[in-house]
Amino acid sequence: MSDDEPGGPTTTTVVLVDDQDLMRSGLRTLIDSDPELTVVGEAGTGVEALDIIRHQRPDVVLMDIRMPVMDGIEATRRIAADHDLDRTHVVVLTTFERDEYIHDALRAGAAGFLLKDTQPTALLDAIKVVARGDALLSPQVTRRLIEDYASRPEPVVKVPEEMDMLTPREREVLGLVARGMSNEEIANELYVSPLTAKTHVSRILYKLHARDRAQLVMLAYESGMVVPGS
């Protein structure tokens, strides 16, 4: 997040990436109506987006999937791989609910995945959630992910050796993160303070070398460490 003026209010900067001018215009109007958010750039292709994002280094990118020249999945992958953009979080915004898009977006490094029919207030809240470093998956997306993993007979990947570094409490917290719980919800579930819950999540991120909570969700389910429904 950036300060407009010394001692001034902190705002979350956003870049819009969508090949439809009308969609970008509507999003800009909505986002700029919130005093805590400001749009600092727009792009119609993944290639254009990378140039703008590397220059502006925004807090959040709203990324479409299907675009000419370079799609949103590849653009997200390149953003996640750029260490200069470690503080930039991508929210994939699309009309598509197909499972492969959800998986591809999260594997590429997206911090969130929302459908374009998301309510305006929910979208504004989502931007702020992701800017704070939390993962954001809409309830229907989380449900589809869990259903998909539950249908798989075996884990997709081996459990990383770093998992052995987690304490029993951290494993418990990871399971709650995988269920989509926020720090506040984890704190209520475990009868600890939100700060303690946040500390646990931070340590898990560090130990597993994960970029954000979305990666923790993918890792927990794909490794088979967390079983859907458990």
N, C-alpha and C positions, 0 to 999 in steps of 0.2 A: 504494500500500500504506500501511497505517496502523499506528501503534504503539499497543498497548493501554495501556501505561503508559510514562512517561518512562524510557528506557533498557531497556524491555521488548522482547520479541520482535516482529518485524514480521510481520503477517498480511495475507493477501490477502482483501479483502472481496468478497462475491458476492451478487448479487440473482437470484432464481429467477423466471422468467416462464413459466407454463404453465397452461392452463385446466383441467388435471386435478389435483385435490387429491392423489391418490395418487402421481402422478409427482413433484410438488413435495416431498411428504413423504419419498419415497425418496431424492431428490437431497439434501435437507437432511441426512438421517441420514448419507449417504455423505460429503458435504463436511465436515460438522462433525466427522467422525471423524479428519480430518487436522488436526493442530495448526497447520499453516501457513495454513489456510483458515478463513473464518468466514462464515456466511450472515447478511446484515444486512437482508434483506427478501424478501417474496414477493408475486407478483401473478398474477391469473388472466386479465387482459386487457392489451392494449397501453396503454390509457389509464391504468389503475391503475399499470402499470409505470413510465410516464413520471413520474408524481407521486412514486413511491418513489425512483426513480433520481435525480431532480433534488434530492431531499432528502438521500439517503444518499451520492451520488456514489461508487458502488462501483468497485472496480478492474475487475471482470468481471461481465457479465450473461449468464446462460444463457437464451437466448430461443427459445421455441417459435415456429413459423410460423403455424399455423392456430389463431386464437383469435377469440372474439366481440368486437364493438365496434371494435377495431383490431387488425389482424394483426401478426405479428412483423416483417414486412418494413417496414411503414410506421413502426412503433415504432423499429426500427433506424435508419431514414433520419433520423428526428427527433433521435435521440441523436447521430448523427454530425454533424448540422448545428448542434448546440448547443455553442458554444465553451466553455461552463462544464463540459462533459463530455468535454473533450479527452483526459482520462486514463482514461476509461471505455471498455472494450473489450467488444464483443458477440461471443459465440459462439452461433451458431444451432444448436440441438439439435432434431432432427426425425426422424421415421420415414420421411420422404419422400426419394427419391433423384432425383426428376425434375430434369432439367437446368435448367429455367427457375427453379426454386427456388434452386438453387445460384448461378446468375448473378444473380438478383434480390437475394439476400442479400448477396453480395459487392459488387454495385454500390451497394447501400444503405449500405454502410460496415461490414459485419461483418468482424471480424478472424479469424473461424474458422467452420468448418462441420463438425459432427459428427452422426453418426447415433445414434439412441437405443439401439442395440444395442452401442455402444462399451463395451469392458470398463471396469469401475469404475476400475482403476488408471490406465488410459489417459485417462479423463475427468479425473481429478484432475491428472495431468501436463499435460493440455491447458490447464486453467485457469491453471496456473503459467506455461506457455509464453506464453499470450496476455497475462497480467498483466505479463510482462517486455517486452511490445511486439512480440513476434514473431507472425507469421501462423500459423494452424494449420488445415491442411486434412488430413482423413483420407486415407490412400493411395488409397482407392477414389474419393473425391471429386476428388482431384488428377488421377487417371487419366481420369475422365470429362470433366473440363474440357479436358485436353490433346487427347483424342480429338475433342471437339466443335470446338475451334479448328482442328485438323488437317483437318477435313472442310470447312472454309470456304474457298472459292476466293480470297477477297480479304480484306484487313483490314477490320474493322468500323468503325474510326474512323481519322482522320488522325493521323499521328505528331505529337505536340505539339512546338512549337518548342523547348520546354525540353530536349528530348532532345539537341539540338545542344550543350548545355552539358556533357554527360557526356563524361568522358575515355574513351579506349579501355578502360582497366582497369575503369572504372565500368560501361561497357556489358557487359563480360565478367561482372562481378559481378551485374548485373541479370539476365543470362541464367541464372545459377545460382540466383538467388532465384526466378525464374520456374519453375525445375525443382523447387522446394520445398525447397531446401537450407537448413540452418541456418547460422549464422555459423561454427560449428565445422567443418561439412562444407565450407563455402566455403574456409575457411582451409586445410584439408587438400588440397583440389583445387588451390589456387593456391600452395601452399607458403609461406603467410604466417601471421602470428599471428592468433588469434581476435580480438584487439583491432583489428588492422589491417582484418580483414574487417568488423567491426562499424562501424568508421569509414567504410569505403567505403559500406556500406548507409545509414548516417546521412546522408552527403552526397547520396546518390541521392534519399533521401526528401525532403531539403531542396530540392534542385534541381527536382524534379518536383512539389513541393507535395503530396506524398502523405501520407495520414493514417498508414498503416502498410504492412507488407509485403504484406498481402492486396491492397491497391490497386496495389502494384507488379506483382504477378502478373497482375492483370486488365489493367493498362495495357500491359505487355510483350506479351501475346498479342493483345489487341484492336487494338493499333496495328499489329501485324504486324512489330514490331521484332524480336521473338523468335519464331522459327518452331518449332512443336512438332516434337520429334525431333531438333532441331539441336544 
